[in-house]
Every structure is written in structure tokens, then in C-alpha cells.
Amino acid sequence: MATVDTAVIPSDVKLIETHEYILPDEDRARIGISHFAAEQLGDIVYVDLPELGQELDKGETFGSIESVKAASDLYLPVGGKIMAVNTRLEDEPDLVNDDPYGDGWIIEISVAKPEEMQTLMAPADYTKFVEESDS
């Protein structure tokens, strides 16, 4: 059975079923992958970052992430405009493994529809989802 270490998930993070998180901060929000997803992927070797200024809808692919085990698309938890990308990941993709909610963030967006945040999972709901899906 898959387990999630809830102690590593910040309480103000929201998550989606594809294991991306969003961390709201005033008029922007940071997006990355969960600690659980980073552990499942193993050593991350490459992160495909999107172009600044792109406007994407909720659920659209904004990039991809590759590890020694697999490659996965990255999905936007809510719609918005890409305002920043974490260029440190170009040379240090392992930051996603080391600190997914901190230095390992992937993009920042301006949220187009704040009401979409209401459809996302709180950390406790995400933990339950992972444990029940056994992924």
C-alpha cells in the first residue's frame, strides 16, 4: 500500500490526482509535484519548462519531468498565465527530489479563476487518495 508522509506537505498546499500541487501566494501561485510523486519517480534528471506568458486552462499540460525510471507530463491544477519558471531546475533538476515544496517548485502562475482552487484536494484528502489508489 502506498503511503504519504503528511508531515512534509505544507498545510496551505492543494493537490490534484496527477500529483501536482499548487501553493497560493497573494496574486500568484507556485506549482510543482508532490513529495510522494518525487519519491515515486526516483532521481529526477530533467524538467521541461514552459514558456513565460503562456495562458493555459486547468488540466492542460505545462511541461514534463523525467527521472531515471520514467517520464511524466505535468498538468496545471488551475488555469492561469505562466509568470515565472524555476530556471534552477535546468542545472539542478534534483531540487524537485530534495525540496519539492521549496526550491524544487516548477512554475508560478497568476490564477485565472480562483474558484477552481475549491475543487482541489487538501493534504489530508490527497493522502487518503494516494493510500486508496495504491499507486
Secondary structure, DSSP 4 states (H G I P E B T S, - for coil): -----GGGS-TT-EE-TTSEEEEEETTEEEEEE-HHHHHHH-SEEEEEPPPTT-EE-TT-EEEEEEESS-EEEEE-SS-EEEEEE-THHHH-TTHHHH-TTTTT--EEEEES-GGGGGGSBPHHHHHHHHHHHT-
